[in-house]
Amino acid sequence: MMPFKIGVMSDGFRLSPREGVLKAKEIGADGVQVYAAHGEISPELMDKATRKDFRRFCQNLGLEISALCGDLGGHGFQNASENAMRVERSKRITDLAVDMGAHVVTTHIGVVPEDKSNPRYAILFNACRELAQYAARAGVTFAIETGPEKATTLKMFLDDIGSKGIGVNLDPANLVMVTADDPVQAVYTLKDYIVHTHAKDGVQLQPCDPEKVYGAFATGGIEAIQVGKLFEEVPLGKGAVKWTPYLQALCDIGYKGYLTIEREVGDNPAADISDAVQFLREIINA
């Protein structure tokens, strides 16, 4: 039996936060990841009592809060002029994670350049190092989600930061859909940094430029690059992620954390998420 816990992105049900948590319990998840960058579960709208109450609500259901999603959208931390505000807000989300009993905050940071001389590399480095240091002091890991760059580039970036407060939220579907990177090899490449994973699947329909793709996501110009012709997110087990070798790789590196199901599209996400729980259980228990 593989040593993983199954989580669910609670907002994937397109319900209120508490209704999403109840649905996660209903379909047999072990934990939930909660979106915390805006809306009902956000630092600005939750005082100490409210945070304690939501944490207790999850605990009483036997669910762990595996991570908070602190994705602020836009270009991440690529624009130096925005970073003072974005870093400060990410620190407040880190504080929220502490109060909620979560030890991971996941986010997209932008596209890490392969060339360290690119000015954007230093901009991303400075913002992420500050957040890593803050997170480490709080006992939290600020986890960068895979996708915009290949795993080798992300490892180089993390090695340069050199902090226990920064890590990886490994999303295998993002790798196959956008960079055509191998999720199995990515596990071995990023083995020292993986603290959380997303269980998502997808296919790349034709090669694409990650800079253009994530730039379009940031500006809302997705239609202009015809994402549906470049790649597609599909239900777990229906895409290009080779789940048994991928999960075996996670076992090989000693990962024992969450496989958190993320379903961002589809007409019936609740059914897809429920099927995904069963799909993962069958592999884990085999």
Stockholm file with secondary structure:
# STOCKHOLM 1.0

chainA/1-286         MMPFKIGVMSDGFRLSPREGVLKAKEIGADGVQVYAAHGEISPELMDKATRKDFRRFCQNLGLEISALCGDLGGHGFQNASENAMRVERSKRITDLAVDMGAHVVTTHIGVVPEDKSNPRYAILFNACRELAQYAARAGVTFAIETGPEKATTLKMFLDDIGSKGIGVNLDPANLVMVTADDPVQAVYTLKDYIVHTHAKDGVQLQPCDPEKVYGAFATGGIEAIQVGKLFEEVPLGKGAVKWTPYLQALCDIGYKGYLTIEREVGDNPAADISDAVQFLREIINA
#=GR chainA/1-286 SS CCCCEEEEEGGGGSSCHHHHHHHHHHTTCSEEEEECSSSSSSGGGCCHHHHHHHHHHHHHTTCEEEEEECCCCTTTTCCHHHHHHHHHHHHHHHHHHHHHTCCEEEECCCCCCSSTTSHHHHHHHHHHHHHHHHHHHHTCEEEEESSSSCHHHHHHHHHHHCCTTEEEEECHHHIIIIICCCHHHHHHHTTTTEEEEEECEEEESSCCCHHHHHHHHHHTCGGGGTHHHHEEEECTTSSSCCHHHHHHHHHHTTCCSEEEECCCSSSCHHHHHHHHHHHHHHHHHC
#=GC SS_cons         CCCCEEEEEGGGGSSCHHHHHHHHHHTTCSEEEEECSSSSSSGGGCCHHHHHHHHHHHHHTTCEEEEEECCCCTTTTCCHHHHHHHHHHHHHHHHHHHHHTCCEEEECCCCCCSSTTSHHHHHHHHHHHHHHHHHHHHTCEEEEESSSSCHHHHHHHHHHHCCTTEEEEECHHHIIIIICCCHHHHHHHTTTTEEEEEECEEEESSCCCHHHHHHHHHHTCGGGGTHHHHEEEECTTSSSCCHHHHHHHHHHTTCCSEEEECCCSSSCHHHHHHHHHHHHHHHHHC
//
